Amino acid sequence: MPDPAFPISPTIGLLVVSAFATGWMTGTCWVRRRQPYVAELGVLAFLAFLWSLLALLYHIVSEPGIQHILLDLRYVPITLIPVAWVVFSWAASGVSELSLRGRVLLLAVPLMTLFLLATNPWHGLVFEGIAERAGTWGVVVGHEFGTWFWVHTAYSYILMGAGTILMGVLLSRSHRRIKPRVALLLAGALAPSLINVVFLANRALFDYVDPSPIGFAVTTLIYGVCVFRFRVLELAPLPSRALFESGSEARLILSKDGRIVNQNRAAEALIPGLEVGKDVRGLVRELWMLRGAEPVRREIRLSEVKTPGWFELEVAGIAIPGPYHHEGRAWLIRLKEIGERKHAQARLESQLLGATERAARVTSAMGSVQRVFEPRLEGIEGLADSLLEDLPEEASGFVLAIRDAAGELREKLAENLEKADATADGAPRRRPSRAPVPRSAEGPRGTDTPEADPIP
């Protein structure tokens, strides 16, 4: 008989908690869906929430017809959760990227299970019948399992085991400083499997109430703490394939005889007919011709590609570990499209050439001006000096001003040509200014002529 202090089964109470926890985690994943790995975790949390909710409604509703419908609907998340589990584990481990084809293949058995479940009344492969058992808290309606149910169960355990192994791979590859956090992920991965094994071995222990949603709720909460609080997956090491695929530049690995060992998507989009095992000499011969003992980095124009143009080419030798302590030689080739940079460089060179030509024309014009005006300015200075020898001091101010102005103008012409690094004869020079003629203190004209000499 049930305890009056507890009118419902403790397992059902835990289902309420698990439905609330997984629903909260689903909402959190939706809000942070743009973060890495959160979309995969959100799908897993939503399926766990749906399973917990349907299981809770099944045990709350007392109408047998509705119970049978809820009992069948529960198998929608039950069949899909192992796939979501292994997809999240695959993404978190960073082994490689799971392709769309791989995800479709993973869904083959679950989709077949759902189809057989919908048509079960005609063949009984999933469930052979309905079984009613008297539990401590009332009658519990369940199924008698058919042949395909055990196929589905085995497949689900294989996927969950694969997901757990992938978490172990992540633990082995992680840095020792974050290994305790990754170990928490691995512990969360083991929770539903342990609970489900105990339930299948002794269903009466849980009063015939499937506790698997509770185990997945525990897993979802642990994963959420590790992803959002501890940032475990952001600190995990990136896989070599992810590093190889990163960036927009094309990358190739060639064997020592010129065959393609690996390539990224950018290389496949750039070079037509690129396949592993092909001889690159038949595709783009320039790539193979530039290999050498020393690393090569240069700009090269390629025409045997989908978008011909200029590329920055980098070729470096790499050592590949082999058996019996022997190392093989391979070549890593990196191609980066630099067409826009070359066009910008050409435009800059054209502008620089135009500016140089204009500067040369200006310099030539200034040289012509100097050649024309310098003799005249020197003549003006010489004439002024001659006049100063004969003019009295009170009449020489105007002539001195003319001489100084001519000298300053001549010096300015020479200075401007020096700044342009050219003069009339093509070599930089600076003509010294003419020294002013000193005036003697004995006479008003600044010469040694006696004061009584007549002025012509």
C-alpha positions as a Markdown table, in Angstrom:
| # | Residue | x | y | z |
|---|---|---|---|---|
| 1 | Met | 0.0 | 0.0 | 0.0 |
| 2 | Pro | 1.3 | 3.5 | -0.7 |
| 3 | Asp | 2.4 | 5.7 | 2.1 |
| 4 | Pro | -0.3 | 8.3 | 2.9 |
| 5 | Ala | 2.5 | 10.9 | 3.4 |
| 6 | Phe | 3.6 | 10.3 | -0.2 |
| 7 | Pro | 0.5 | 10.2 | -2.5 |
| 8 | Ile | 2.5 | 9.9 | -5.6 |
| 9 | Ser | 5.5 | 7.8 | -6.6 |
| 10 | Pro | 8.9 | 9.3 | -5.9 |
| 11 | Thr | 9.9 | 8.5 | -9.5 |
| 12 | Ile | 7.0 | 10.6 | -10.8 |
| 13 | Gly | 8.2 | 13.5 | -8.6 |
| 14 | Leu | 11.6 | 13.2 | -10.1 |
| 15 | Leu | 9.9 | 13.3 | -13.6 |
| 16 | Val | 8.4 | 16.6 | -12.7 |
| 17 | Val | 11.9 | 17.9 | -11.7 |
| 18 | Ser | 13.5 | 16.5 | -14.9 |
| 19 | Ala | 10.8 | 18.0 | -17.1 |
| 20 | Phe | 11.3 | 21.4 | -15.5 |
| 21 | Ala | 15.2 | 21.1 | -15.7 |
| 22 | Thr | 15.3 | 20.0 | -19.3 |
| 23 | Gly | 12.7 | 22.6 | -20.3 |
| 24 | Trp | 14.9 | 25.3 | -18.7 |
| 25 | Met | 18.0 | 24.0 | -20.5 |
| 26 | Thr | 16.1 | 24.0 | -23.8 |
| 27 | Gly | 15.3 | 27.6 | -23.4 |
| 28 | Thr | 18.8 | 28.5 | -22.4 |
| 29 | Cys | 20.2 | 26.8 | -25.5 |
| 30 | Trp | 17.7 | 28.6 | -27.7 |
| 31 | Val | 18.8 | 32.0 | -26.2 |
| 32 | Arg | 22.5 | 31.1 | -26.7 |
| 33 | Arg | 22.0 | 29.1 | -29.9 |
| 34 | Arg | 24.8 | 31.0 | -31.8 |
| 35 | Gln | 27.5 | 29.7 | -29.5 |
| 36 | Pro | 29.5 | 26.6 | -30.6 |
| 37 | Tyr | 28.0 | 23.2 | -29.8 |
| 38 | Val | 24.8 | 24.8 | -28.3 |
| 39 | Ala | 22.6 | 23.8 | -31.2 |
| 40 | Glu | 23.4 | 20.1 | -30.8 |
| 41 | Leu | 23.0 | 20.4 | -27.0 |
| 42 | Gly | 19.6 | 22.2 | -27.5 |
| 43 | Val | 18.3 | 19.3 | -29.6 |
| 44 | Leu | 19.3 | 16.8 | -27.0 |
| 45 | Ala | 17.8 | 18.9 | -24.2 |
| 46 | Phe | 14.5 | 19.3 | -26.1 |
| 47 | Leu | 14.1 | 15.6 | -26.8 |
| 48 | Ala | 14.8 | 14.9 | -23.1 |
| 49 | Phe | 12.2 | 17.5 | -22.1 |
| 50 | Leu | 9.7 | 16.0 | -24.5 |
| 51 | Trp | 10.3 | 12.5 | -23.1 |
| 52 | Ser | 10.0 | 13.7 | -19.5 |
| 53 | Leu | 6.8 | 15.6 | -20.2 |
| 54 | Leu | 5.1 | 12.7 | -22.1 |
| 55 | Ala | 6.2 | 10.2 | -19.3 |
| 56 | Leu | 4.8 | 12.6 | -16.7 |
| 57 | Leu | 1.5 | 13.0 | -18.5 |
| 58 | Tyr | 1.2 | 9.3 | -19.0 |
| 59 | His | 1.5 | 8.7 | -15.3 |
| 60 | Ile | -0.9 | 11.6 | -14.4 |
| 61 | Val | -3.7 | 10.7 | -16.8 |
| 62 | Ser | -6.0 | 7.9 | -15.7 |
| 63 | Glu | -7.9 | 7.4 | -18.9 |
| 64 | Pro | -6.6 | 4.1 | -20.5 |
| 65 | Gly | -7.1 | 5.3 | -24.1 |
| 66 | Ile | -5.1 | 8.5 | -23.6 |
| 67 | Gln | -2.5 | 6.5 | -21.7 |
| 68 | His | -2.0 | 4.2 | -24.7 |
| 69 | Ile | -1.6 | 7.3 | -27.0 |
| 70 | Leu | 1.0 | 8.8 | -24.7 |
| 71 | Leu | 2.7 | 5.5 | -24.3 |
| 72 | Asp | 3.3 | 5.4 | -28.1 |
| 73 | Leu | 4.2 | 9.1 | -28.4 |
| 74 | Arg | 7.0 | 8.6 | -25.9 |
| 75 | Tyr | 8.9 | 6.5 | -28.4 |
| 76 | Val | 9.4 | 9.5 | -30.7 |
| 77 | Pro | 12.0 | 11.1 | -28.4 |
| 78 | Ile | 13.1 | 7.7 | -27.2 |
| 79 | Thr | 14.2 | 6.7 | -30.7 |
| 80 | Leu | 15.7 | 10.1 | -31.6 |
| 81 | Ile | 17.7 | 10.8 | -28.4 |
| 82 | Pro | 20.5 | 8.3 | -29.2 |
| 83 | Val | 21.1 | 10.1 | -32.5 |
| 84 | Ala | 21.1 | 13.5 | -30.9 |
| 85 | Trp | 23.4 | 12.1 | -28.3 |
| 86 | Val | 26.1 | 10.8 | -30.7 |
| 87 | Val | 25.8 | 14.0 | -32.9 |
| 88 | Phe | 26.6 | 16.2 | -29.8 |
| 89 | Ser | 29.4 | 13.9 | -28.7 |
| 90 | Trp | 30.8 | 13.8 | -32.2 |
| 91 | Ala | 30.8 | 17.6 | -32.4 |
| 92 | Ala | 32.2 | 18.0 | -28.9 |
| 93 | Ser | 35.1 | 15.5 | -29.4 |
| 94 | Gly | 36.3 | 17.3 | -32.5 |
| 95 | Val | 37.3 | 14.1 | -34.2 |
| 96 | Ser | 36.0 | 15.3 | -37.5 |
| 97 | Glu | 32.9 | 17.0 | -38.9 |
| 98 | Leu | 29.9 | 14.7 | -39.2 |
| 99 | Ser | 28.6 | 15.1 | -42.7 |
| 100 | Leu | 24.9 | 15.4 | -43.7 |
| 101 | Arg | 25.1 | 11.9 | -45.2 |
| 102 | Gly | 26.3 | 10.5 | -41.9 |
| 103 | Arg | 23.5 | 12.1 | -40.0 |
| 104 | Val | 20.9 | 10.7 | -42.4 |
| 105 | Leu | 22.4 | 7.2 | -42.0 |
| 106 | Leu | 22.3 | 7.5 | -38.2 |
| 107 | Leu | 18.5 | 8.2 | -38.6 |
| 108 | Ala | 17.8 | 5.1 | -40.6 |
| 109 | Val | 17.0 | 2.7 | -37.7 |
| 110 | Pro | 15.1 | 5.3 | -35.6 |
| 111 | Leu | 12.9 | 6.2 | -38.6 |
| 112 | Met | 12.3 | 2.5 | -39.3 |
| 113 | Thr | 11.4 | 2.1 | -35.6 |
| 114 | Leu | 8.8 | 4.9 | -35.8 |
| 115 | Phe | 7.4 | 3.5 | -39.0 |
| 116 | Leu | 7.0 | 0.0 | -37.4 |
| 117 | Leu | 5.5 | 1.6 | -34.3 |
| 118 | Ala | 2.9 | 3.4 | -36.4 |
| 119 | Thr | 2.0 | 0.1 | -38.1 |
| 120 | Asn | 2.5 | -2.1 | -35.1 |
| 121 | Pro | -1.2 | -3.3 | -34.9 |
| 122 | Trp | -0.7 | -5.2 | -38.2 |
| 123 | His | 2.6 | -7.0 | -37.4 |
| 124 | Gly | 3.4 | -6.7 | -33.6 |
| 125 | Leu | 7.2 | -6.4 | -34.3 |
| 126 | Val | 7.7 | -3.5 | -31.8 |
| 127 | Phe | 5.1 | -4.4 | -29.1 |
| 128 | Glu | 3.4 | -7.8 | -28.8 |
| 129 | Gly | 0.6 | -6.4 | -26.6 |
| 130 | Ile | -0.4 | -4.3 | -23.6 |
| 131 | Ala | 0.5 | -5.4 | -20.1 |
| 132 | Glu | -1.1 | -4.1 | -17.0 |
| 133 | Arg | 0.8 | -4.4 | -13.7 |
| 134 | Ala | -0.3 | -3.6 | -10.2 |
| 135 | Gly | 2.3 | -1.1 | -8.8 |
| 136 | Thr | 2.6 | 0.3 | -5.4 |
| 137 | Trp | 0.8 | 3.5 | -6.4 |
| 138 | Gly | -1.8 | 1.9 | -8.7 |
| 139 | Val | -2.1 | 0.0 | -12.0 |
| 140 | Val | 0.7 | 0.7 | -14.5 |
| 141 | Val | 0.1 | 0.1 | -18.2 |
| 142 | Gly | 3.1 | -1.1 | -20.2 |
| 143 | His | 4.1 | -3.1 | -23.3 |
| 144 | Glu | 5.1 | -6.6 | -24.0 |
| 145 | Phe | 8.2 | -6.0 | -26.1 |
| 146 | Gly | 8.5 | -7.5 | -29.6 |
| 147 | Thr | 11.5 | -8.5 | -31.8 |
| 148 | Trp | 12.2 | -5.0 | -33.3 |
| 149 | Phe | 12.1 | -3.4 | -29.9 |
| 150 | Trp | 15.3 | -5.3 | -29.0 |
| 151 | Val | 16.8 | -4.3 | -32.3 |
| 152 | His | 16.1 | -0.7 | -31.5 |
| 153 | Thr | 17.4 | -1.1 | -28.0 |
| 154 | Ala | 20.7 | -2.6 | -29.2 |
| 155 | Tyr | 21.1 | 0.2 | -31.8 |
| 156 | Ser | 20.4 | 2.8 | -29.2 |
| 157 | Tyr | 23.0 | 1.3 | -26.8 |
| 158 | Ile | 25.5 | 1.2 | -29.6 |
| 159 | Leu | 25.0 | 4.9 | -30.3 |
| 160 | Met | 25.2 | 5.8 | -26.7 |
| 161 | Gly | 28.3 | 3.7 | -26.2 |
| 162 | Ala | 29.8 | 5.5 | -29.2 |
| 163 | Gly | 29.0 | 8.8 | -27.7 |
| 164 | Thr | 30.6 | 7.8 | -24.4 |
| 165 | Ile | 33.7 | 6.7 | -26.3 |
| 166 | Leu | 33.9 | 10.0 | -28.1 |
| 167 | Met | 33.7 | 11.8 | -24.7 |
| 168 | Gly | 36.6 | 9.6 | -23.6 |
| 169 | Val | 38.6 | 10.6 | -26.7 |
| 170 | Leu | 37.9 | 14.3 | -25.8 |
| 171 | Leu | 39.2 | 13.5 | -22.3 |
| 172 | Ser | 42.4 | 11.9 | -23.6 |
| 173 | Arg | 43.1 | 14.9 | -25.9 |
| 174 | Ser | 42.4 | 17.6 | -23.4 |
| 175 | His | 45.0 | 19.6 | -21.5 |
| 176 | Arg | 45.6 | 18.3 | -18.0 |
| 177 | Arg | 44.3 | 21.6 | -16.5 |
| 178 | Ile | 40.8 | 21.0 | -18.0 |
| 179 | Lys | 40.7 | 17.2 | -17.6 |
| 180 | Pro | 38.6 | 17.3 | -14.4 |
| 181 | Arg | 35.9 | 19.3 | -16.3 |
| 182 | Val | 36.0 | 16.9 | -19.2 |
| 183 | Ala | 35.8 | 14.0 | -16.8 |
| 184 | Leu | 32.5 | 15.6 | -15.5 |
| 185 | Leu | 31.2 | 15.4 | -19.1 |
| 186 | Leu | 32.1 | 11.7 | -19.2 |
| 187 | Ala | 30.4 | 11.1 | -15.9 |
| 188 | Gly | 27.2 | 12.8 | -17.3 |
| 189 | Ala | 27.4 | 10.5 | -20.3 |
| 190 | Leu | 27.3 | 7.4 | -18.1 |
| 191 | Ala | 24.2 | 8.5 | -16.0 |
| 192 | Pro | 21.3 | 7.4 | -18.3 |
| 193 | Ser | 23.0 | 4.2 | -19.4 |
| 194 | Leu | 23.4 | 3.0 | -15.8 |
| 195 | Ile | 19.9 | 3.9 | -14.8 |
| 196 | Asn | 18.4 | 2.3 | -17.9 |
| 197 | Val | 20.4 | -0.9 | -17.4 |
| 198 | Val | 19.1 | -1.1 | -13.8 |
| 199 | Phe | 15.5 | -0.5 | -15.0 |
| 200 | Leu | 15.6 | -3.2 | -17.7 |
| 201 | Ala | 17.1 | -5.6 | -15.2 |
| 202 | Asn | 14.5 | -5.0 | -12.5 |
| 203 | Arg | 11.5 | -2.8 | -13.5 |
| 204 | Ala | 9.7 | -3.5 | -10.3 |
| 205 | Leu | 12.4 | -1.6 | -8.5 |
| 206 | Phe | 11.1 | 1.7 | -10.0 |
| 207 | Asp | 7.4 | 0.5 | -9.7 |
| 208 | Tyr | 7.4 | 0.0 | -13.5 |
| 209 | Val | 8.0 | 3.7 | -14.1 |
| 210 | Asp | 10.7 | 4.2 | -16.7 |
| 211 | Pro | 13.4 | 6.4 | -15.1 |
| 212 | Ser | 15.4 | 7.0 | -18.3 |
| 213 | Pro | 14.1 | 10.6 | -18.7 |
| 214 | Ile | 15.6 | 11.3 | -15.3 |
| 215 | Gly | 18.9 | 10.0 | -16.4 |
| 216 | Phe | 18.9 | 12.2 | -19.5 |
| 217 | Ala | 17.8 | 15.2 | -17.4 |
| 218 | Val | 20.9 | 14.6 | -15.2 |
| 219 | Thr | 23.1 | 14.4 | -18.3 |
| 220 | Thr | 21.6 | 17.5 | -19.9 |
| 221 | Leu | 22.2 | 19.5 | -16.7 |
| 222 | Ile | 25.8 | 18.3 | -16.4 |
| 223 | Tyr | 26.4 | 19.1 | -20.1 |
| 224 | Gly | 24.9 | 22.6 | -19.6 |
| 225 | Val | 27.1 | 23.4 | -16.7 |
| 226 | Cys | 30.2 | 22.2 | -18.5 |
| 227 | Val | 29.3 | 24.1 | -21.7 |
| 228 | Phe | 28.0 | 27.4 | -20.3 |
| 229 | Arg | 29.7 | 27.6 | -16.9 |
| 230 | Phe | 33.1 | 25.9 | -17.3 |
| 231 | Arg | 33.4 | 26.5 | -21.1 |
| 232 | Val | 34.9 | 23.0 | -21.5 |
| 233 | Leu | 34.3 | 22.7 | -25.2 |
| 234 | Glu | 35.7 | 26.1 | -26.0 |
| 235 | Leu | 39.0 | 25.1 | -24.2 |
| 236 | Ala | 39.2 | 21.7 | -25.9 |
| 237 | Pro | 41.9 | 21.3 | -28.5 |
| 238 | Leu | 40.8 | 21.8 | -32.1 |
| 239 | Pro | 41.1 | 18.8 | -34.4 |
| 240 | Ser | 43.7 | 18.7 | -37.1 |
| 241 | Arg | 41.0 | 18.6 | -39.7 |
| 242 | Ala | 39.4 | 21.8 | -38.4 |
| 243 | Leu | 42.7 | 23.5 | -38.5 |
| 244 | Phe | 43.3 | 22.3 | -42.0 |
| 245 | Glu | 39.9 | 23.5 | -43.2 |
| 246 | Ser | 40.1 | 26.9 | -41.4 |
| 247 | Gly | 40.6 | 30.0 | -43.5 |
| 248 | Ser | 39.8 | 30.8 | -47.1 |
| 249 | Glu | 43.1 | 29.7 | -48.6 |
| 250 | Ala | 43.5 | 26.5 | -50.5 |
| 251 | Arg | 45.7 | 23.8 | -48.8 |
| 252 | Leu | 47.1 | 20.6 | -50.4 |
| 253 | Ile | 49.3 | 17.9 | -49.0 |
| 254 | Leu | 51.3 | 16.1 | -51.7 |
| 255 | Ser | 53.2 | 12.8 | -51.4 |
| 256 | Lys | 56.9 | 12.6 | -52.4 |
| 257 | Asp | 55.9 | 11.4 | -55.9 |
| 258 | Gly | 53.4 | 14.3 | -56.5 |
| 259 | Arg | 50.1 | 12.6 | -55.6 |
| 260 | Ile | 47.4 | 14.3 | -53.6 |
| 261 | Val | 47.2 | 13.1 | -50.0 |
| 262 | Asn | 44.7 | 15.6 | -48.6 |
| 263 | Gln | 43.0 | 18.8 | -49.6 |
| 264 | Asn | 40.5 | 21.2 | -48.0 |
| 265 | Arg | 37.3 | 22.6 | -49.5 |
| 266 | Ala | 38.9 | 25.8 | -50.7 |
| 267 | Ala | 41.3 | 23.7 | -52.8 |
| 268 | Glu | 38.5 | 21.6 | -54.3 |
| 269 | Ala | 36.6 | 24.8 | -55.3 |
| 270 | Leu | 39.8 | 26.3 | -56.9 |
| 271 | Ile | 41.3 | 23.4 | -58.8 |
| 272 | Pro | 39.0 | 21.3 | -61.0 |
| 273 | Gly | 39.3 | 17.5 | -60.8 |
| 274 | Leu | 41.0 | 17.5 | -57.5 |
| 275 | Glu | 40.8 | 14.1 | -55.8 |
| 276 | Val | 42.9 | 12.2 | -53.3 |
| 277 | Gly | 45.4 | 9.9 | -55.1 |
| 278 | Lys | 45.6 | 12.0 | -58.3 |
| 279 | Asp | 48.9 | 13.3 | -59.7 |
| 280 | Val | 49.0 | 17.0 | -59.2 |
| 281 | Arg | 51.4 | 17.3 | -62.2 |
| 282 | Gly | 48.4 | 16.6 | -64.5 |
| 283 | Leu | 46.3 | 19.3 | -62.8 |
| 284 | Val | 48.5 | 22.3 | -61.9 |
| 285 | Arg | 52.1 | 21.5 | -62.8 |
| 286 | Glu | 53.5 | 24.8 | -61.4 |
| 287 | Leu | 52.7 | 23.6 | -57.9 |
| 288 | Trp | 54.9 | 20.5 | -58.2 |
| 289 | Met | 57.7 | 22.3 | -60.0 |
| 290 | Leu | 58.3 | 24.8 | -57.1 |
| 291 | Arg | 58.9 | 22.2 | -54.4 |
| 292 | Gly | 62.4 | 22.1 | -53.0 |
| 293 | Ala | 64.6 | 21.4 | -50.0 |
| 294 | Glu | 64.0 | 24.8 | -48.6 |
| 295 | Pro | 60.5 | 26.4 | -48.0 |
| 296 | Val | 59.3 | 28.4 | -51.0 |
| 297 | Arg | 57.1 | 31.5 | -50.7 |
| 298 | Arg | 56.4 | 33.6 | -53.8 |
| 299 | Glu | 53.7 | 35.2 | -55.9 |
| 300 | Ile | 52.7 | 33.2 | -59.0 |
| 301 | Arg | 50.2 | 33.5 | -61.7 |
| 302 | Leu | 48.1 | 30.3 | -62.3 |
| 303 | Ser | 46.0 | 29.7 | -65.4 |
| 304 | Glu | 45.0 | 26.0 | -64.9 |
| 305 | Val | 42.5 | 26.8 | -62.1 |
| 306 | Lys | 38.8 | 27.8 | -62.1 |
| 307 | Thr | 39.6 | 31.4 | -61.4 |
| 308 | Pro | 42.9 | 32.2 | -63.1 |
| 309 | Gly | 44.9 | 35.0 | -61.5 |
| 310 | Trp | 47.6 | 35.8 | -59.1 |
| 311 | Phe | 48.2 | 33.7 | -56.0 |
| 312 | Glu | 50.6 | 33.7 | -53.0 |
| 313 | Leu | 52.2 | 30.3 | -53.0 |
| 314 | Glu | 53.9 | 28.7 | -50.0 |
| 315 | Val | 55.5 | 25.3 | -50.3 |
| 316 | Ala | 57.0 | 23.6 | -47.2 |
| 317 | Gly | 58.2 | 20.0 | -46.6 |
| 318 | Ile | 56.7 | 18.1 | -43.8 |
| 319 | Ala | 57.8 | 14.8 | -42.2 |
| 320 | Ile | 55.1 | 12.0 | -41.9 |
| 321 | Pro | 55.9 | 9.3 | -39.3 |
| 322 | Gly | 56.1 | 5.9 | -40.7 |
| 323 | Pro | 56.6 | 2.3 | -39.5 |
| 324 | Tyr | 59.9 | 1.0 | -38.3 |
| 325 | His | 60.9 | 4.5 | -37.2 |
| 326 | His | 61.1 | 5.7 | -40.8 |
| 327 | Glu | 59.7 | 9.1 | -41.9 |
| 328 | Gly | 58.1 | 9.9 | -45.2 |
| 329 | Arg | 58.5 | 13.2 | -47.0 |
| 330 | Ala | 55.4 | 15.1 | -48.0 |
| 331 | Trp | 54.7 | 18.7 | -49.2 |
| 332 | Leu | 52.3 | 21.2 | -47.8 |
| 333 | Ile | 51.1 | 23.7 | -50.4 |
| 334 | Arg | 49.2 | 26.8 | -49.5 |
| 335 | Leu | 47.5 | 29.0 | -52.1 |
| 336 | Lys | 46.0 | 32.4 | -51.3 |
| 337 | Glu | 44.3 | 34.5 | -53.9 |
| 338 | Ile | 45.9 | 38.0 | -54.1 |
| 339 | Gly | 44.2 | 39.3 | -57.3 |
| 340 | Glu | 42.7 | 42.3 | -55.5 |
| 341 | Arg | 46.1 | 43.1 | -53.9 |
| 342 | Lys | 47.9 | 42.9 | -57.2 |
| 343 | His | 45.3 | 45.3 | -58.8 |
| 344 | Ala | 45.7 | 47.7 | -55.9 |
| 345 | Gln | 49.5 | 47.5 | -56.2 |
| 346 | Ala | 49.2 | 48.2 | -60.0 |
| 347 | Arg | 47.0 | 51.2 | -59.4 |
| 348 | Leu | 49.4 | 52.5 | -56.8 |
| 349 | Glu | 52.4 | 52.0 | -59.1 |
| 350 | Ser | 50.5 | 53.8 | -61.9 |
| 351 | Gln | 49.7 | 56.7 | -59.6 |
| 352 | Leu | 53.3 | 56.8 | -58.4 |
| 353 | Leu | 54.6 | 56.9 | -61.9 |
| 354 | Gly | 52.2 | 59.7 | -62.8 |
| 355 | Ala | 53.3 | 61.7 | -59.8 |
| 356 | Thr | 57.0 | 61.1 | -60.7 |
| 357 | Glu | 56.4 | 62.3 | -64.2 |
| 358 | Arg | 54.6 | 65.4 | -63.0 |
| 359 | Ala | 57.4 | 66.2 | -60.5 |
| 360 | Ala | 59.9 | 65.8 | -63.4 |
| 361 | Arg | 57.9 | 68.3 | -65.5 |
| 362 | Val | 57.8 | 70.7 | -62.6 |
| 363 | Thr | 61.5 | 70.3 | -62.0 |
| 364 | Ser | 62.3 | 70.8 | -65.7 |
| 365 | Ala | 60.1 | 74.0 | -65.7 |
| 366 | Met | 61.9 | 75.3 | -62.6 |
| 367 | Gly | 65.3 | 74.6 | -64.2 |
| 368 | Ser | 64.2 | 76.5 | -67.3 |
| 369 | Val | 63.1 | 79.4 | -65.2 |
| 370 | Gln | 66.5 | 79.3 | -63.4 |
| 371 | Arg | 68.4 | 79.2 | -66.7 |
| 372 | Val | 66.5 | 82.1 | -68.0 |
| 373 | Phe | 66.5 | 84.3 | -64.9 |
| 374 | Glu | 69.7 | 83.5 | -63.1 |
| 375 | Pro | 72.0 | 85.3 | -65.6 |
| 376 | Arg | 69.8 | 88.3 | -65.5 |
| 377 | Leu | 69.6 | 88.3 | -61.7 |
| 378 | Glu | 73.4 | 88.0 | -61.6 |
| 379 | Gly | 73.7 | 90.9 | -64.0 |
| 380 | Ile | 71.4 | 93.0 | -61.8 |
| 381 | Glu | 73.6 | 92.2 | -58.8 |
| 382 | Gly | 76.7 | 93.1 | -60.8 |
| 383 | Leu | 75.2 | 96.3 | -62.0 |
| 384 | Ala | 74.1 | 97.2 | -58.5 |
| 385 | Asp | 77.7 | 96.6 | -57.2 |
| 386 | Ser | 79.1 | 98.8 | -59.9 |
| 387 | Leu | 76.6 | 101.6 | -59.1 |
| 388 | Leu | 77.4 | 101.4 | -55.4 |
| 389 | Glu | 81.0 | 102.1 | -56.2 |
| 390 | Asp | 80.2 | 105.5 | -57.6 |
| 391 | Leu | 77.0 | 106.6 | -55.8 |
| 392 | Pro | 77.1 | 108.5 | -52.5 |
| 393 | Glu | 75.9 | 106.8 | -49.4 |
| 394 | Glu | 72.7 | 108.7 | -49.1 |
| 395 | Ala | 71.7 | 107.7 | -52.7 |
| 396 | Ser | 72.7 | 104.0 | -52.5 |
| 397 | Gly | 69.7 | 102.7 | -50.4 |
| 398 | Phe | 67.5 | 102.0 | -53.4 |
| 399 | Val | 70.3 | 100.2 | -55.3 |
| 400 | Leu | 71.1 | 98.1 | -52.3 |
| 401 | Ala | 67.5 | 97.0 | -52.1 |
| 402 | Ile | 67.4 | 96.0 | -55.7 |
| 403 | Arg | 70.7 | 94.0 | -55.3 |
| 404 | Asp | 69.4 | 92.2 | -52.2 |
| 405 | Ala | 66.1 | 91.4 | -53.8 |
| 406 | Ala | 67.8 | 89.9 | -56.9 |
| 407 | Gly | 70.1 | 87.8 | -54.7 |
| 408 | Glu | 67.2 | 86.5 | -52.6 |
| 409 | Leu | 65.2 | 85.6 | -55.7 |
| 410 | Arg | 68.2 | 83.7 | -57.2 |
| 411 | Glu | 68.7 | 81.9 | -53.9 |
| 412 | Lys | 65.0 | 80.9 | -53.8 |
| 413 | Leu | 65.2 | 79.4 | -57.2 |
| 414 | Ala | 68.3 | 77.4 | -56.3 |
| 415 | Glu | 66.6 | 76.3 | -53.0 |
| 416 | Asn | 63.5 | 75.1 | -54.7 |
| 417 | Leu | 65.5 | 73.1 | -57.2 |
| 418 | Glu | 67.5 | 71.5 | -54.4 |
| 419 | Lys | 64.2 | 70.4 | -52.7 |
| 420 | Ala | 63.2 | 68.8 | -56.0 |
| 421 | Asp | 66.6 | 67.1 | -56.1 |
| 422 | Ala | 67.4 | 68.6 | -59.5 |
| 423 | Thr | 68.8 | 71.8 | -61.0 |
| 424 | Ala | 69.2 | 73.1 | -64.5 |
| 425 | Asp | 72.2 | 70.9 | -65.2 |
| 426 | Gly | 70.7 | 67.8 | -63.4 |
| 427 | Ala | 72.9 | 67.9 | -60.3 |
| 428 | Pro | 72.0 | 69.5 | -57.0 |
| 429 | Arg | 74.0 | 72.6 | -56.4 |
| 430 | Arg | 73.6 | 75.9 | -54.5 |
| 431 | Arg | 75.2 | 79.1 | -55.8 |
| 432 | Pro | 76.7 | 81.1 | -53.0 |
| 433 | Ser | 75.3 | 84.6 | -52.6 |
| 434 | Arg | 77.4 | 87.5 | -53.6 |
| 435 | Ala | 79.0 | 89.1 | -50.6 |
| 436 | Pro | 78.1 | 92.8 | -50.3 |
| 437 | Val | 80.9 | 95.3 | -51.1 |
| 438 | Pro | 82.2 | 96.7 | -47.9 |
| 439 | Arg | 82.1 | 100.5 | -47.5 |
| 440 | Ser | 85.1 | 102.3 | -46.1 |
| 441 | Ala | 84.7 | 104.3 | -43.0 |
| 442 | Glu | 86.9 | 107.0 | -44.6 |
| 443 | Gly | 84.6 | 107.9 | -47.4 |
| 444 | Pro | 80.9 | 108.2 | -48.0 |
| 445 | Arg | 81.0 | 105.9 | -51.0 |
| 446 | Gly | 82.5 | 102.9 | -49.3 |
| 447 | Thr | 85.8 | 103.0 | -51.3 |
| 448 | Asp | 89.3 | 104.3 | -50.8 |
| 449 | Thr | 88.6 | 107.2 | -53.2 |
| 450 | Pro | 89.2 | 110.6 | -51.5 |
| 451 | Glu | 86.1 | 112.5 | -50.6 |
| 452 | Ala | 87.1 | 115.3 | -52.9 |
| 453 | Asp | 87.0 | 113.2 | -56.1 |
| 454 | Pro | 84.3 | 114.3 | -58.4 |
| 455 | Ile | 81.3 | 112.1 | -59.3 |
| 456 | Pro | 81.1 | 111.3 | -63.0 |
